[in-house]
Amino acid sequence: MSFAWTVSDDAPWLQTEPKGSQVLLHIDPSGLSNGEYLGTVTVSPSGLSGVASVSAQVRLVVVDELHSVYVPVIKR
C-alpha cells in the first residue's frame, strides 16, 4: 500500500529532503562551535487516520580535526 508522507526537521544545521521512498539528510556544520548537537527528523503520513508519525534523533559531533588511526594488518 502506498501513501503520501511529509518529512520535517527541528535543527537549523539539519535539512531533510524527501526523495522517492527515502529521506535525504543534508548537514551544514558551518558556523557551529565544537561540540555535540542533537536534532530530530519526523516522518508523518498524510491522509491516513490512526497512523502515527515516526521520529529519529540525529546526532552531529563537530570537531576541529579528525586523526587517522592505522591498525597493522598481518596476513597468514
C-alpha positions as CSV (number, residue, x, y, z in Angstrom):
1,M,0.0,0.0,0.0
2,S,1.4,3.4,-0.9
3,F,0.6,6.7,0.8
4,A,1.7,10.2,0.9
5,W,4.0,11.5,3.6
6,T,5.9,14.5,4.7
7,V,9.3,14.9,6.5
8,S,10.4,17.7,8.8
9,D,13.4,18.6,11.0
10,D,13.9,20.8,14.0
11,A,17.6,21.9,13.8
12,P,19.0,24.8,11.7
13,W,22.0,22.8,10.7
14,L,19.9,19.9,9.5
15,Q,17.8,19.8,6.3
16,T,15.6,17.0,5.1
17,E,14.6,16.2,1.5
18,P,12.1,13.6,0.5
19,K,13.4,11.6,-2.5
20,G,11.0,8.9,-3.7
21,S,10.6,6.5,-0.8
22,Q,13.8,7.8,1.0
23,V,14.7,10.8,3.1
24,L,18.0,12.5,2.4
25,L,19.7,14.4,5.2
26,H,21.8,17.4,4.5
27,I,24.1,18.6,7.3
28,D,25.7,22.1,7.4
29,P,28.1,22.4,10.3
30,S,29.4,25.9,9.2
31,G,29.1,28.4,12.0
32,L,28.9,25.7,14.7
33,S,31.3,25.5,17.5
34,N,33.0,22.2,18.6
35,G,30.5,20.1,20.4
36,E,27.6,17.8,20.1
37,Y,24.3,18.8,18.5
38,L,21.0,16.9,18.5
39,G,18.2,17.2,16.1
40,T,15.1,15.3,15.2
41,V,13.7,14.1,11.9
42,T,10.0,13.3,11.8
43,V,8.2,11.4,9.0
44,S,4.4,11.9,9.1
45,P,1.8,10.2,6.9
46,S,-0.7,12.3,5.0
47,G,-4.3,11.4,4.8
48,L,-4.2,8.2,6.9
49,S,-6.0,8.1,10.2
50,G,-4.7,6.0,13.0
51,V,-1.1,6.0,11.8
52,A,1.4,7.7,14.0
53,S,4.4,9.8,12.9
54,V,7.9,8.3,13.2
55,S,10.8,10.3,14.6
56,A,14.5,9.6,14.6
57,Q,17.2,11.5,16.5
58,V,20.2,12.8,14.6
59,R,23.5,13.4,16.5
60,L,26.2,15.7,15.0
61,V,29.6,15.9,16.6
62,V,31.7,18.9,15.4
63,V,35.5,18.7,16.0
64,D,38.4,20.7,14.6
65,E,40.3,17.8,13.1
66,L,40.0,14.0,12.9
67,H,43.1,11.9,13.3
68,S,43.5,8.7,11.3
69,V,44.5,5.6,13.2
70,Y,46.2,2.8,11.4
71,V,46.0,-0.7,12.7
72,P,48.5,-3.2,11.4
73,V,47.2,-6.0,9.3
74,I,49.0,-9.3,9.3
75,K,48.4,-11.8,6.5
76,R,48.9,-15.5,7.4
